[in-house]
């Protein structure tokens, strides 16, 4: 009694070859695909930094405006909208 036939081996090999071809295609076109995926996003993570006390500071761009999000391990996140100061408005 044969458990795995030649037809099943061929099907598995063809599937793995197709999967490898798709993976290779994605690796070659990674930059173009990343641009297309991120194109329609309204929110984008710019930077993430670790803070003392198991908290994180996340700088996000939402609809063209920068926001600072402080995410503690316990408790609610704090969201602050960041404004751009002109040279005339900058504090001395």
N, C-alpha and C positions, 0 to 999 in steps of 0.2 A: 504494500500500500504506500503510495507516494503522498506525502503531506502537502508539499508545495510544488506545484507544477511549473513547467517552463513558461507558460502563459502568464502566471502570476509574477514570476521573476521579471519578465519583460515589462509588464505593466508597472511594477514598482520602479524599475530602472528608468523607464520613460518619465514617470512622475518626478523622480528625483532630478533627472536631467532638465525638465521644464522648470522645476523650482530653482535649480542652480542658474539657469538662464535668466529668470526674472530677477534673482538676487544680483547677478552681474550687471544687468541693465540698470537697476536702481543705483548700484555703486558708481557706475560710470556717469550717470546723470543726476548725481546727488544735489549739486548746487541748483540746477534748474528746477528740480522737483521741490526743493525747500522753498524757493522763491514763490512758486505757484501755491504751495500749501499756506504760506504765511501771508499771501497777498490779501485775502479777504478778512483777516483777523482784525478785530477792533482792540484787543488787549494783547500786549506783548511784554514779556519779562525782560528788562534791560540788565539788571544786576541782582545778585543775591549775596548777602553777607551774614555771617554768623555773629551774634551778639552774646555778651555774657549772660548767664542765667538761662540757657537753653531757649533763646529767642532768635529770630531771624529778621533782618531788614531786607525788604524786597522793593526794588525800584521798578515801577511798571509804567508803561506808556499806554494810556487808554484814550482812544479817539484823539490822538495828537497832543494830549496833555500828560505831564508827568505826575505820578502819585507815589508816595512812600507808604508802604504797608509794613507795620511792625507785627510780627506773628509770634506771640509767646506760646510756650508749650501748653500751658493751661490758661484759660481765659479767652477773651475775644480779641481778634485782630483790630488794630487801630489804623485807619486809613487817613492820610493827610495829603491834600492836593498841594503840589509845589508850584510856585509862581516864579516867573522869570523877571528879574529886576534889571532895568536899564541902568546905564552908568549914572544917569542923573538921580535915580532912586536908590542907588546902592548906599548902605550905611557906611559912615566914615570910620 
